[in-house]
Amino acid sequence: MAEPEGLDAPITAVTVFRDGARITRSGQVTLSPGLWPVLMPSLPVSVDTESVRVAVHGHDVALLEVEANRRHGVDPLRAEIVRLRSEAEKWRDAVQALDDEDAAEQARLGFAGHLS
């Protein structure tokens, strides 16, 4: 079997139902004769793998198998949220350190004032 071919299949239609939605994606790939796996890496992590349906059109083409596997990738938005929270925590720690330094300086000034 040859190297997998990647398929860019953007959303071309959406039908909304009360209990969910049907999202249709369409794409084209040109393959040489033989057995070729085709990957669609742009599906969201939240896709219900049991709901994936595939249709092929072309001359002398046959669909042998459809396999939907979840990729455990990182959601880009979630990764950005984690980064921002980490940065906010870093700045919060920096502010706390400054507050601690200020409290120590105030204590030193109070002690110096007490001595004088």
Secondary structure, DSSP 8 states (H G I E B T S, - for coil): ----EE----EEEEEEETTEEEEEE-------SS---EE-TTS-TT--GGG------STT---------------HHHHHHHHHHHHHHHHHHHHHHHHHHHHHHHHHHHHHHHH-
